[in-house]
Amino acid sequence: MLIGQGSAANPLTPEDVRRLLAQVFAPLPLSGQRLLVIIPDGTRTAPIPLLFRLLYEQLGRRVKQLDYLIALGTHPALSPAAIERLVGVAAAERAEQYPNVRIFNHRWNVSEALQTLGVISRDEMAELTGGLLARDVAVTLNRLILDYDHLLICGPVFPHEVAGFSGGAKYLFPGIAGAEIINFTHWLGALMTSIKTIGIKDTPVRRVIHRAAALVPRPILGLALVVSPETGALHGFYAGPHDEAWSAAADLSAQLNIITTPHAFHSVLSMPAEIYDDLWTAAKAMYKTEPVVADGGEVIIFAPHLSEISYTHGALIRQVGYHVRDYFVKQWDRFAHIPWAILAHSTHVRGTGTYEGGVERPRIRVTLATAIPEDVCRQINLGYRDPATIDPEAWAHREDEGILLVQHAGEYLYRLA
């Protein structure tokens, strides 16, 4: 049964959340059970501290174990200080007041931390993807899930460049998955292209994610949130079967997190939030504004705080650079050995375009105004601009001139009306 409440106009109060959680958990046979809660890292706006407190209030003395696994995907592990910020409780206080709670980082590249649950066959993948990408894919997840009686996916839903909308079972794949299915789903999304995927519910990647989730040998409850990126206010709360909760949240996210504009812009200054600490995550400032950039226009990612391409994948990205999809597809022998998630990230950042006769023609220009040096920007095939030369206030309120300033970039999708 789906339990939920949501409104694009009116946020929920902590008391609303407490009441809804009580409705969700009261009828469930959780006494003495072990529950693993899967949550996002700090690159998603979400009221995780509120949920951490209220989940313990509802379940802490009822269940045997109430642990948390951070769905990092391939993001770096969170430090103890970062975990404290994520859940809003210091480690010493957790030890004293939350005695049956532990928090784990996902480890996507440590084989002994993973367990293969099954294989989705080539033929089934062909059906799920409409023939776009067909191969046998092992479904591998963090083996911690097998130590628990129930799983609870708890996190926000936003428009997403790979899956259409984030959240739900995406916190399993790629959130706590192994490399093979991470690479497969990311490259599948890249073949579709971000601009034809983002903000769409039914996508090939989402179908694959839900099929993979069916192989998980534990009951999965979904707690899907809809959040205002600008204020952090919680506007939607949906709990129940993970696919149903996600679907309801995606519908509300389409109202709250998508901004339509009457015309395209030739220049966009996109300012990613400081929750993103490398280009790998901050590139959402490009993905979510690309649909409203006119052909030949430019997105400037203005983030003076960014000095890293990727803390995890920087060396490979420097090797490959940023290119349109067909640059890789039409030279597959050169690039097939590169992890597909790297190639996917490359194409999402560079955007759509063509590659014909050895000439690459991106549809738009992508420029970094960050602490990443100019020579590195040129090396990775992106433009450079000194951030000191940019005054964001000078970009404000100039939409009629074809100039758009986007603050808090990364979680609002801009789309042409």
C-alpha positions in Angstrom: 0.0 0.0 0.0 1.3 3.5 -0.9 1.1 6.1 1.8 2.0 9.7 0.8 1.4 13.4 0.8 2.8 16.0 -1.5 2.2 19.5 -2.9 4.4 21.7 -5.1 3.0 24.7 -3.3 3.1 23.7 0.3 5.9 22.0 2.1 5.4 19.3 4.7 6.2 19.9 8.4 8.2 17.6 10.6 5.0 16.7 12.3 3.6 15.7 8.9 6.6 13.4 8.4 6.3 11.9 11.9 2.6 11.1 11.3 3.3 9.6 7.9 6.1 7.4 9.2 3.8 6.1 11.9 1.3 5.1 9.3 3.9 3.4 7.3 5.6 1.4 10.0 2.8 0.6 12.4 1.4 -2.4 10.4 4.7 -3.8 9.4 6.2 -6.9 11.2 9.5 -5.3 12.0 9.9 -6.1 15.7 13.2 -7.8 16.4 14.1 -7.5 12.7 17.3 -6.1 11.2 16.7 -3.1 8.9 19.2 -1.5 6.5 18.4 2.0 5.4 20.0 3.1 2.1 20.5 6.8 1.9 22.2 9.3 -0.5 25.5 11.0 0.1 25.9 14.8 0.4 25.4 15.4 -3.3 21.6 15.4 -3.0 19.5 18.0 -1.2 17.5 16.0 1.3 16.3 16.3 4.9 18.4 13.3 6.0 19.0 14.6 9.5 15.2 14.8 10.1 14.6 11.3 8.7 17.6 9.9 10.8 16.0 11.2 14.0 12.4 10.3 13.1 13.3 6.8 11.9 15.0 6.1 15.2 12.0 7.5 17.1 9.7 5.1 15.2 11.9 2.1 15.0 15.0 2.4 17.1 13.6 0.5 20.1 11.5 -1.8 18.0 14.0 -3.3 15.6 17.1 -5.3 16.5 19.4 -3.3 14.2 18.8 0.0 12.4 21.8 0.5 10.1 22.6 2.9 7.2 24.4 2.3 4.0 25.4 5.4 2.0 24.6 5.0 -1.7 27.8 6.4 -3.1 27.9 4.8 -6.5 31.4 5.5 -7.5 31.7 8.7 -5.4 34.5 8.9 -2.7 33.8 7.5 0.7 32.5 10.0 3.3 34.8 10.9 6.1 33.6 10.6 9.7 33.0 14.4 9.7 31.1 14.2 6.4 28.9 11.5 7.9 28.2 13.7 10.9 27.1 16.4 8.5 25.0 14.0 6.5 22.9 12.7 9.4 23.1 15.7 11.6 24.4 13.8 14.6 28.0 13.7 16.0 29.6 10.3 16.3 29.8 10.5 20.1 26.1 11.3 20.3 25.2 8.5 18.0 27.1 6.0 20.1 25.3 7.2 23.2 21.7 7.9 22.0 21.5 5.5 18.9 23.2 2.4 20.3 21.9 0.0 17.6 22.8 2.2 14.6 25.8 1.8 12.4 26.6 3.8 9.2 28.6 2.3 6.3 30.1 3.7 3.1 29.4 1.7 -0.1 32.6 0.3 -1.7 31.9 -0.2 -5.4 35.4 -1.3 -6.3 36.1 -3.8 -3.5 35.2 -7.3 -4.7 34.9 -8.8 -1.3 32.3 -6.2 -0.4 30.0 -7.3 -3.3 27.7 -10.1 -4.1 26.4 -11.2 -7.5 22.6 -11.8 -7.2 22.0 -13.0 -10.7 22.4 -12.2 -14.4 20.1 -10.3 -16.8 20.5 -12.1 -20.1 21.5 -10.6 -23.4 18.0 -11.4 -24.8 16.2 -9.7 -21.9 18.5 -6.7 -22.1 17.7 -6.3 -25.8 14.0 -6.3 -24.9 14.4 -3.9 -21.9 16.5 -1.4 -24.0 14.6 -1.7 -27.2 17.6 -3.3 -28.9 19.9 -0.3 -28.0 22.3 -2.3 -25.8 22.3 -6.1 -25.5 24.7 -8.2 -23.4 24.6 -10.4 -20.4 25.0 -8.2 -17.3 25.8 -9.5 -13.8 23.6 -7.9 -11.1 26.0 -7.2 -8.2 25.2 -5.3 -5.0 26.9 -4.6 -1.7 26.8 -7.9 0.2 25.7 -6.1 3.4 22.1 -6.3 2.2 22.2 -10.1 2.9 22.8 -9.4 6.7 19.4 -7.8 7.0 15.8 -8.8 7.0 14.4 -5.7 5.3 15.8 -2.9 3.1 14.5 0.7 3.2 15.4 3.0 0.3 15.2 6.6 1.6 16.1 9.5 -0.6 15.0 12.3 -2.9 13.8 12.1 -6.5 15.0 14.7 -9.0 15.2 14.8 -12.9 18.3 12.8 -13.8 20.5 12.7 -16.9 21.0 8.9 -16.9 17.8 7.4 -15.6 15.2 10.2 -16.4 14.5 10.7 -12.7 16.7 9.7 -9.8 15.6 8.0 -6.6 13.9 4.7 -5.9 15.8 1.7 -7.1 18.5 3.9 -8.5 19.8 4.0 -4.9 20.6 0.3 -5.5 21.9 0.7 -9.1 24.3 2.4 -9.2 24.0 3.5 -5.5 25.3 0.3 -3.9 26.2 -1.7 -7.0 29.3 -3.2 -8.6 31.1 -1.8 -11.6 29.5 -3.9 -14.3 26.0 -2.8 -14.0 27.1 0.8 -13.1 28.9 0.9 -16.4 26.1 -0.7 -18.4 23.4 1.6 -17.2 25.4 4.7 -17.6 26.5 3.9 -21.2 22.9 2.9 -22.0 21.8 6.4 -20.8 24.6 8.0 -22.9 23.4 6.2 -26.0 20.0 7.7 -25.5 21.7 11.1 -24.7 20.9 13.1 -21.7 18.7 15.6 -23.5 16.3 12.8 -24.6 16.3 11.2 -21.2 16.3 13.8 -18.4 13.0 14.4 -16.8 11.3 11.4 -18.5 9.9 8.6 -16.3 9.9 5.6 -18.6 13.4 5.2 -19.9 15.5 2.1 -20.9 17.8 2.7 -17.9 14.8 2.8 -15.4 13.5 -0.4 -16.9 16.9 -2.1 -16.4 17.1 -0.8 -12.8 13.7 -2.1 -11.9 14.4 -5.5 -13.5 17.7 -5.7 -11.5 15.9 -4.7 -8.3 13.6 -7.8 -8.7 16.7 -10.0 -8.1 17.3 -8.6 -4.6 16.4 -11.4 -2.2 15.1 -9.1 0.6 11.8 -7.1 0.9 12.4 -3.5 -0.2 10.4 -0.6 1.1 10.7 2.7 -0.7 10.6 6.1 1.0 10.8 8.7 -1.8 11.1 12.4 -1.1 10.5 15.5 -3.2 12.5 18.5 -2.2 13.0 22.1 -3.2 16.7 22.5 -4.0 16.6 26.2 -3.3 15.0 26.1 0.2 15.6 22.4 1.2 11.9 22.2 2.1 10.3 18.8 1.8 7.3 18.9 -0.5 6.6 15.3 -1.0 6.7 12.0 1.0 5.7 8.7 -0.5 6.2 5.3 1.1 5.4 1.8 0.0 6.6 -0.6 -2.7 9.8 1.1 -4.0 8.6 1.4 -7.6 5.2 2.9 -6.6 6.8 5.4 -4.1 9.3 6.4 -6.7 6.6 6.9 -9.4 4.5 9.1 -7.2 7.5 11.2 -6.2 8.7 11.5 -9.9 5.2 12.9 -10.8 5.5 15.6 -8.1 9.2 16.3 -8.9 8.1 17.0 -12.5 6.0 19.8 -11.1 8.5 21.1 -8.5 11.9 20.5 -10.1 11.3 21.4 -13.8 11.3 25.0 -14.9 9.9 25.7 -18.4 11.1 28.7 -20.4 9.4 30.3 -23.4 12.5 30.5 -25.5 16.1 29.3 -25.7 19.1 31.2 -24.6 22.4 31.8 -26.3 24.3 32.2 -23.0 23.7 30.5 -19.7 25.7 31.1 -16.5 25.1 28.0 -14.5 26.2 28.1 -10.8 26.3 24.7 -9.2 25.6 24.4 -5.5 28.6 23.9 -3.2 27.4 20.5 -2.3 29.3 19.4 -5.4 33.0 19.3 -4.8 34.3 18.1 -8.2 33.2 18.4 -11.9 32.0 14.8 -11.9 29.1 15.9 -9.6 28.9 19.6 -10.5 28.4 18.9 -14.2 24.7 18.6 -13.4 24.8 22.4 -13.9 25.3 21.5 -17.6 22.9 18.6 -17.9 20.0 20.4 -16.5 20.4 23.6 -18.5 21.4 22.0 -21.9 17.8 21.7 -23.1 17.3 25.5 -23.1 20.6 26.4 -24.8 20.2 27.5 -28.4 22.2 25.8 -31.1 25.7 27.4 -31.1 25.1 28.8 -27.6 27.2 28.4 -24.5 26.9 27.1 -20.9 29.4 28.5 -18.5 29.8 26.4 -15.3 30.7 29.0 -12.8 32.1 27.4 -9.7 35.2 29.0 -8.3 35.3 26.5 -5.5 35.9 23.6 -7.9 39.5 22.5 -8.4 39.1 18.8 -9.3 37.7 17.1 -12.4 36.9 13.9 -10.4 38.3 12.6 -7.1 37.6 9.1 -8.3 38.0 9.1 -12.0 40.1 12.2 -12.8 43.0 10.3 -14.5 40.7 8.5 -16.9 38.8 11.6 -17.8 42.1 13.5 -18.5 43.0 10.6 -20.8 39.7 10.6 -22.7 38.5 14.2 -22.5 35.0 15.4 -23.1 33.3 14.5 -26.4 29.9 14.0 -28.0 28.5 10.5 -28.1 29.3 9.7 -31.7 32.9 10.5 -31.2 33.1 7.3 -29.2 30.5 5.2 -31.0 32.2 5.8 -34.4 35.7 5.0 -32.9 34.6 2.2 -30.6 37.8 0.2 -31.1 39.7 3.0 -29.6 37.5 3.4 -26.5 35.8 0.1 -25.7 38.3 -0.7 -23.0 37.5 2.5 -21.1 35.0 2.0 -18.3 31.6 2.9 -19.8 30.6 5.2 -17.0 33.6 7.4 -17.9 32.5 7.6 -21.5 28.9 8.3 -20.5 30.0 11.2 -18.2 32.1 12.6 -21.0 29.2 12.7 -23.4 26.8 14.1 -20.9 29.1 17.0 -20.1 29.9 17.7 -23.8 26.2 17.5 -24.8 24.8 16.4 -28.2 26.6 16.8 -31.5 28.0 14.9 -34.5 31.2 13.2 -35.5 31.6 12.9 -39.2 34.7 12.5 -41.3 37.0 12.8 -38.3 35.4 16.2 -37.3 33.5 16.6 -34.1 30.8 19.3 -34.0 29.2 19.7 -30.6 25.8 21.5 -30.6 26.8 24.0 -27.9 30.0 25.2 -26.2 30.7 24.2 -22.6 33.1 26.4 -20.6 34.5 26.0 -17.1 34.9 29.1 -14.9 36.4 27.2 -12.0 39.7 26.7 -10.2 40.6 24.0 -12.8 43.5 25.6 -14.8 43.2 26.7 -18.4 45.6 24.1 -19.7 43.7 21.3 -18.1 40.4 22.6 -19.5 41.9 22.7 -23.0 43.4 19.2 -22.5 39.9 17.8 -21.7 38.3 19.5 -24.6 36.3 22.2 -22.7 36.5 25.9 -22.8 38.1 28.1 -20.1 37.2 31.4 -18.5 38.8 33.1 -15.6 36.1 33.1 -12.9 37.4 36.4 -11.6 36.2 38.0 -14.8 32.6 37.1 -14.1 30.1 39.0 -12.0 27.0 36.9 -11.6 24.9 40.0 -10.8 25.6 41.3 -14.3 23.9 38.2 -15.7 20.7 38.6 -13.7 17.3 39.5 -15.2 18.5 39.5 -18.8 16.3 36.6 -20.1 14.8 38.9 -22.8 18.4 39.3 -24.2 18.9 35.6 -24.4 21.0 35.4 -21.2 20.1 33.2 -18.3 21.5 33.1 -14.8 20.9 29.8 -13.0 21.7 29.7 -9.3 21.5 26.5 -7.2 22.1 24.7 -10.5 22.1 20.9 -10.5 18.7 19.9 -9.2 16.3 22.1 -11.3 15.8 21.0 -14.9 15.3 23.7 -17.4 13.2 22.8 -20.4 11.6 24.7 -23.3 7.9 25.2 -23.0 
